[in-house]
């Protein structure tokens, strides 16, 4: 996926959930990415985040850290 499009889509998810209390917003972003993004998209997002993650909303960054931890704990 095009990097700009990926960042835009991830940030749109965060914009939707940002009105919720912090814990609910974090779970919402994480859950949406985990449920609706295919593994290659999640891997690309993790790689982008690990390389600086320029432009990612803080809720997306939090979600990526959690998704990465979940992925590593199941390997």
Secondary structure by P-SEA (a helix, b strand, c coil): ccaaaaaaaaaaaaaaaccccaaaaaaaaaaaaaccccaaaaaaaaaaaaaccccccaaaaaaaaaaaaaaaaac
